[in-house]
């Protein structure tokens, strides 16, 4: 595996070590660093269609996100939502989140998508065609905005 190779697996394909590694990263960043005190394990990780994408290195998971597929559209025609985008502190600034987002766009360009963006990072998602809608809101104690991207043709 190269330094920035992206791994993509569903729940049933994950090893215990892989699961532990990305859950550790998510809790280290969301709970310890950002002090989010809301539920992290929401039962969406283990849904059969949820895709887990990550980049690993010798220290474990360096960057991660997941793609959820809903049975019915939750906004307009969007059934796909990606989130839990996280990069380990010692690997930030290397473009790892962008690599993962580009992979999502490659895999799901033909699908409209949603995301719940922390407000400060919304400009990153806008570069990939996501547009904010609705009023900003607070989720997990942090300012967020909903964003939508139509399917690419």
C-alpha positions as CSV (number, residue, x, y, z in Angstrom):
1,X,0.0,0.0,0.0
2,X,1.4,3.4,-0.9
3,X,1.6,6.3,1.6
4,X,-1.8,7.7,0.5
5,X,-3.7,4.7,-0.8
6,X,-7.4,4.8,-0.1
7,X,-9.0,1.8,1.4
8,X,-12.8,1.3,0.9
9,X,-14.8,-1.4,2.7
10,X,-18.3,-2.1,4.0
11,X,-18.9,-3.2,7.6
12,X,-18.8,-6.9,6.8
13,X,-15.4,-6.5,5.1
14,X,-13.7,-4.7,8.0
15,X,-11.2,-6.3,10.3
16,X,-11.3,-5.6,14.0
17,X,-8.0,-3.7,13.7
18,X,-9.3,-1.5,10.9
19,X,-12.5,-0.7,12.8
20,X,-10.6,0.1,16.0
21,X,-8.1,2.3,14.1
22,X,-10.7,4.6,12.5
23,X,-13.0,4.6,15.5
24,X,-10.0,5.7,17.6
25,X,-9.2,8.5,15.2
26,X,-12.9,9.7,15.2
27,X,-13.0,9.7,19.0
28,X,-9.6,11.3,19.4
29,X,-10.6,14.2,17.1
30,X,-14.3,14.6,17.8
31,X,-14.4,13.9,21.5
32,X,-11.0,14.8,22.8
33,X,-9.9,17.5,20.5
34,X,-13.2,19.1,19.5
35,X,-15.0,18.2,22.8
36,X,-18.1,17.0,21.0
37,X,-20.3,15.4,23.6
38,X,-23.0,13.8,21.4
39,X,-23.3,10.2,20.3
40,X,-20.5,9.1,17.9
41,X,-21.6,5.6,17.4
42,X,-25.0,6.0,15.7
43,X,-25.5,2.6,14.2
44,X,-25.0,3.9,10.7
45,X,-21.5,2.5,10.5
46,X,-22.7,-1.1,10.4
47,X,-25.4,-0.7,7.8
48,X,-24.7,-3.0,4.8
49,X,-24.5,-0.1,2.3
50,X,-22.3,2.2,4.4
51,X,-18.9,2.6,2.8
52,X,-15.9,3.4,5.0
53,X,-13.0,5.1,3.2
54,X,-9.6,5.8,4.8
55,X,-5.9,6.3,4.4
56,X,-3.7,4.4,6.7
57,X,0.0,4.8,7.6
58,X,2.3,3.1,10.2
59,X,0.6,4.9,13.0
60,X,-3.0,3.8,12.0
61,X,-5.8,5.6,10.2
62,X,-4.5,9.0,9.0
63,X,-7.8,10.2,7.4
64,X,-11.3,8.8,7.2
65,X,-14.8,9.4,6.0
66,X,-18.0,7.3,5.5
67,X,-20.7,7.3,2.9
68,X,-24.2,6.5,4.0
69,X,-27.1,5.6,1.7
70,X,-30.6,6.3,2.8
71,X,-33.6,4.3,1.5
72,X,-35.4,7.5,0.5
73,X,-34.1,11.0,-0.3
74,X,-33.7,13.2,2.7
75,X,-33.5,16.4,0.6
76,X,-34.5,16.9,-3.0
77,X,-33.3,13.7,-4.7
78,X,-30.2,13.0,-2.5
79,X,-29.9,9.5,-0.9
80,X,-26.2,9.6,-0.3
81,X,-24.5,11.5,2.5
82,X,-20.9,11.5,3.4
83,X,-19.5,12.6,6.7
84,X,-17.3,11.9,9.7
85,X,-14.5,13.5,7.7
86,X,-11.5,13.5,9.9
87,X,-7.7,13.8,9.6
88,X,-5.2,12.9,12.3
89,X,-3.5,16.0,13.7
90,X,0.0,15.0,12.6
91,X,-1.2,14.6,9.0
92,X,-3.3,17.7,8.5
93,X,-2.3,20.1,5.7
94,X,-1.3,17.2,3.4
95,X,-4.6,17.2,1.4
96,X,-5.7,13.8,2.8
97,X,-9.3,15.0,3.2
98,X,-9.3,16.2,-0.4
99,X,-8.1,12.8,-1.6
100,X,-10.9,11.1,0.2
101,X,-13.5,13.6,-1.1
102,X,-12.2,13.2,-4.6
103,X,-12.6,9.4,-4.3
104,X,-16.2,10.0,-3.1
105,X,-16.8,12.2,-6.2
106,X,-15.3,9.5,-8.5
107,X,-17.4,6.7,-7.0
108,X,-20.7,8.6,-6.7
109,X,-20.6,11.5,-9.2
110,X,-23.8,10.2,-10.8
111,X,-25.6,10.5,-7.4
112,X,-26.9,13.7,-5.8
113,X,-25.3,14.0,-2.3
114,X,-25.7,15.8,1.0
115,X,-23.4,16.6,3.9
116,X,-23.6,18.3,7.3
117,X,-20.6,20.6,7.1
118,X,-18.9,22.3,10.1
119,X,-19.3,25.9,8.9
120,X,-15.6,26.7,8.9
121,X,-14.9,23.9,6.4
122,X,-17.8,24.5,4.0
123,X,-15.6,26.3,1.5
124,X,-13.7,23.0,1.0
125,X,-16.9,21.2,0.1
126,X,-18.0,24.1,-2.2
127,X,-14.9,23.3,-4.4
128,X,-16.6,20.0,-5.1
129,X,-19.9,21.5,-6.2
130,X,-21.7,21.4,-2.8
131,X,-24.0,24.4,-2.1
132,X,-25.3,25.4,1.3
133,X,-29.0,25.5,1.9
134,X,-31.2,26.4,4.8
135,X,-30.1,28.3,7.9
136,X,-26.9,27.5,9.7
137,X,-27.5,25.5,12.9
138,X,-25.6,24.1,15.8
139,X,-24.9,20.4,15.8
140,X,-22.8,18.7,18.5
141,X,-22.0,22.2,19.9
142,X,-20.5,23.4,16.6
143,X,-21.9,25.7,13.9
144,X,-22.9,23.6,10.8
145,X,-24.6,24.1,7.5
146,X,-26.4,21.6,5.3
147,X,-24.9,21.3,1.8
148,X,-26.2,19.7,-1.4
149,X,-24.6,18.6,-4.7
150,X,-26.6,17.6,-7.7
151,X,-25.6,14.6,-9.7
152,X,-22.9,15.1,-12.4
153,X,-24.0,14.4,-15.9
